[in-house]
């Protein structure tokens, strides 16, 4: 065992919480529900101020409950270190401010989470950090968008909501060639299915609100990478105040312990649901890289262990049919989030992609007929049965 790398399933349970050799201790990581920690001597404070102590001082800086979650995620991502934050948006902001400043530029595909897009076009733009967006169809020529000011390549794969996949090795090679930091949003795949750092990325981040937490009961983010990058990111987290509450840290640890088994079950369900939808007369298109006919099937098979838990589709009849379908569901919940044990349905045009121009929506492959499914861990036949009756009513 000492010479063999542990599996993800084992790290989900044990990483960051090693108890062997320690007697009479809690089996689960306790919640250090405190804002501040007591130092015994003045000399302890001096050592901390001089950077010679790893003692806990203040929960905005670090907290033992949150630290356990960070160690677990770092192990799963194959990273030297991890910084857990109050949300996925906070994790992304820490990544950006670790390598960019006013006058710098980011290059990113248009296919990124709507919240990330808005942060780039509003807050970051006001801070003097410009983003050059590249249409998905133009990604093979992404180098054309790189300038001497470019400091970051941002990639999200699979994408939201059309589940397009991007060749991470190829993109990361471009980043290395131009000495640009490559950052990957790994929320949809999770480290169980995809490890961007092993494919050449510098940093990887998550909305831990989604699959890492997995129970729709916390808001959190995570950023992982080398110790060099995480030291910088932690300082950004500390001064911007994007720390995670230890209570939420405990919930994140609990969710991570079942991540692998949840992902496996949801993936099986997603395959069955995608196959069902692909043969239904009222469905015009299915977005799921697990289908052999999907344009990203081969790429997903090469860089992911499975095709994921997200399935999107276009329903015949457009927006009116989509509304009737969603209102007819009896088991699937209408919710704008994803990644929980519950199966949920979302309508991108009024949620993640609300307010985008018709031209941009066309580039993203999103229309008024597009419906996004976050597949949970319920019985697949029950899920398919509910989809079937709702489609028939649409």
C-alpha positions, 0 to 999 in steps of 0.5 A: 500500500505504501508504494501504491497511489491511493484511489480517489474513493479512498481519498474521498474518505480519508484524505485530510482526516488521517486518524491512525495512531491517534487514540480517543479522537472523534472519527469525524472532523470537529467543527472549529466554530470560532472566529479566533484562536488563543495563543499561549505566550507572547513569543507565539505571536512573535513567531506567527508575525515572523512567518515561523509558525503554522498556528491558527490565529483567526478563521479568516486566515485559516481554520482546522475544519476548513483545512481538512476540506482543503487537504481532501480536495488537494489529494483528489485533484493531485495538487500540492495545496488547495484554498477553500473559499466562500463560493465558486466565484470567490475561488475564481476571483482568487485565481485571477488576482493571483496572476493578473493586475490592471492592464493584464488580459485574460483569454477565455472561450465564450462557453463559460458559466454566466456568473463568471462571464458577468464578473469578467465583463463588469467587475474585472473590466472596471479594475482594468483586467480585460477579457478577450472572448473566443467563440468555441468554433475558433478555439483551434486558433486561440493563439491569435487572441493572445497578446503580450498582455495576456496573463491567463487562459481560462477554460471550462470543460465540459461547458454549461449547458451544452456540455461541449468538451475542450482539449485540455492538453492542447490548450495547456500546451498553448499556455506553456508556450506563451508562459501564460497561467492556465486555469480550468473550471472543473465543476462539471467533471469533478476530480473523479472524472477529470484532473486538469492539473495532470493534463497541464493546467496550473490551477483548477477551481470548483463551485464546491456548492455543486458536486463536491458538497453534493447535497444542496445545503452549502455554498463554497468554492475551491481552488487547487494547484501548486504551493506557489500559486496557492500561497498567493491565492490564500493571501488574496482570500484573506485580504478580500474576506472570501473565507469559508465558515467552518460549519460549511467546511464540515458539510463540505467534508461530509459531502466529499466522502461520498463524491465518488459513489455519487458520481458513479451512480449519477453517470450511469443515470445520465447515460440512460437518460441521454439514450432515452432522449436521443430516441424520442420523437419530440427531442430534436437534439441531445447534448451529452458526450457519452453518446457515440454520435456526440461530436465530443464523444472521442475527446471526452473518452480520452480525457475523462473517466466518464461523460459526466452527470449533465445532460441537455436537450432541445425540445421540439416546439421551442419555448412554449413546449419547454415551459409545458415540459418543465411544469409537467415534471413531478419528480425533477425539481426546477432549480437553477443549481446543479450537482446535488443528489436530487435531479433538477431541471433548469432553463438556461435562457432565464437563468445561467444565460439570461440577458445574453444577446441572440447572437451570443446565444447562437454561438453558444448553441443555446436557444429557447428550446434548450433544457438542462438536466442535472442528473441525480442519484435516484432510480433511473427508471423513475427519472426517465418515467417522469421525463417521458410523461412530461415530454408527452404533455409538452 
